[in-house]
Amino acid sequence: AFFSARQEAIKAAELLMTYKRPSVFKIGELAAKHEPVLFLETLFCVFRDALMLLINKDAEYLYNPDKTALLKSIGSVVTPAGLYKISEKISNTIDAKRTSPGINSTLALRSLVFGITEVRNKCLK
């Protein structure tokens, strides 16, 4: 389940960084295939790795060392501060889902996508 969620999170990260207005519905379809917290955790790992690679220039401490090309491309789009803010938004959504499991996953994900898009647009390189 983890590797499947990882693949979908990588696709979601690509959509979030490639398109000016990424499809909330497409990302929702990717996330719906998995348990919400698992998907969010793997998405967090992608953005955290992009930040770590941008700062350290070293793949030694990455969760996804096989995806360094993607991580570099994410780092080329958004500033380090933007990657940090995106990671923080994902982490806050994970915490909210864990502490309040009754939160609607679809609405939480849509809110997160809009938040990530807003940060990305403000923190473009």
C-alpha positions as CSV (number, residue, x, y, z in Angstrom):
1,A,0.0,0.0,0.0
2,F,2.9,2.4,0.8
3,F,4.5,2.0,-2.6
4,S,1.2,2.5,-4.4
5,A,0.5,5.6,-2.3
6,R,4.0,6.9,-3.0
7,Q,3.5,6.6,-6.8
8,E,0.2,8.5,-6.6
9,A,1.8,11.2,-4.3
10,I,4.6,11.7,-6.8
11,K,2.1,12.1,-9.6
12,A,0.2,14.6,-7.4
13,A,3.4,16.6,-6.6
14,E,4.2,16.7,-10.3
15,L,0.7,18.1,-11.0
16,L,1.0,20.6,-8.2
17,M,4.3,22.0,-9.5
18,T,3.6,21.8,-13.2
19,Y,0.3,23.4,-13.7
20,K,-0.7,27.0,-12.7
21,R,-4.1,25.7,-11.6
22,P,-3.8,22.0,-10.9
23,S,-6.9,19.9,-11.1
24,V,-8.3,19.4,-7.6
25,F,-10.4,16.6,-8.9
26,K,-7.4,14.8,-10.5
27,I,-5.4,15.0,-7.3
28,G,-8.5,13.9,-5.4
29,E,-8.8,10.8,-7.7
30,L,-5.1,10.0,-7.0
31,A,-5.6,10.3,-3.2
32,A,-9.0,8.5,-3.1
33,K,-7.2,5.2,-3.9
34,H,-5.5,5.2,-0.6
35,E,-6.0,5.8,3.1
36,P,-5.9,9.6,3.5
37,V,-3.1,9.9,6.1
38,L,-0.9,7.5,4.2
39,F,-1.3,9.5,1.0
40,L,-0.6,12.8,2.8
41,E,2.5,11.3,4.6
42,T,4.0,10.2,1.3
43,L,3.2,13.6,-0.3
44,F,4.9,15.2,2.7
45,C,8.0,13.1,2.1
46,V,8.2,14.2,-1.5
47,F,8.2,17.9,-0.6
48,R,10.4,17.4,2.4
49,D,12.9,15.6,0.1
50,A,12.8,18.4,-2.4
51,L,13.6,20.9,0.3
52,M,16.4,18.7,1.8
53,L,18.0,18.2,-1.7
54,L,17.8,21.9,-2.4
55,I,19.4,22.9,0.9
56,N,22.0,20.0,1.3
57,K,22.6,19.0,-2.3
58,D,23.0,15.5,-1.0
59,A,20.7,12.5,-1.5
60,E,21.9,10.7,1.5
61,Y,19.0,11.6,3.8
62,L,16.1,11.4,1.4
63,Y,13.1,9.2,1.7
64,N,12.9,9.0,-2.1
65,P,16.5,8.9,-3.4
66,D,15.5,7.3,-6.6
67,K,13.4,10.4,-7.5
68,T,16.2,13.0,-7.4
69,A,15.4,14.3,-10.9
70,L,11.8,15.0,-9.9
71,L,12.9,16.5,-6.5
72,K,15.4,18.8,-8.3
73,S,12.6,19.9,-10.7
74,I,10.4,20.7,-7.8
75,G,13.2,22.7,-6.1
76,S,13.7,24.6,-9.4
77,V,10.1,25.9,-9.3
78,V,9.7,27.0,-5.7
79,T,12.0,28.8,-3.2
80,P,13.2,26.9,-0.1
81,A,10.8,29.0,2.0
82,G,7.9,28.0,-0.3
83,L,8.9,24.3,0.0
84,Y,9.0,24.7,3.8
85,K,5.5,26.3,3.8
86,I,4.1,23.6,1.6
87,S,5.6,20.9,3.8
88,E,4.1,22.6,6.9
89,K,0.6,22.8,5.3
90,I,0.7,19.1,4.5
91,S,1.9,18.3,8.0
92,N,-0.9,20.4,9.5
93,T,-3.4,18.5,7.4
94,I,-2.0,15.2,8.6
95,D,-2.2,16.3,12.2
96,A,-5.8,17.4,11.7
97,K,-6.8,14.1,10.2
98,R,-5.1,12.2,13.0
99,T,-6.6,14.2,15.8
100,S,-10.0,14.5,14.3
101,P,-10.7,11.5,12.1
102,G,-14.2,12.8,11.3
103,I,-12.8,15.6,9.2
104,N,-14.0,15.1,5.6
105,S,-11.0,13.9,3.7
106,T,-12.1,15.2,0.4
107,L,-12.6,18.7,1.7
108,A,-9.3,18.6,3.6
109,L,-7.5,17.6,0.5
110,R,-9.1,20.3,-1.6
111,S,-8.2,22.9,1.0
112,L,-4.7,21.6,1.0
113,V,-4.4,21.7,-2.8
114,F,-5.6,25.3,-2.9
115,G,-3.2,26.2,-0.1
116,I,-0.2,24.6,-1.9
117,T,-1.1,26.3,-5.1
118,E,-1.3,29.7,-3.3
119,V,2.1,29.1,-1.7
120,R,3.6,27.9,-5.0
121,N,2.4,31.0,-6.8
122,K,3.7,33.4,-4.2
123,C,7.1,31.6,-3.9
124,L,8.0,30.9,-7.5
125,K,11.7,31.3,-8.4
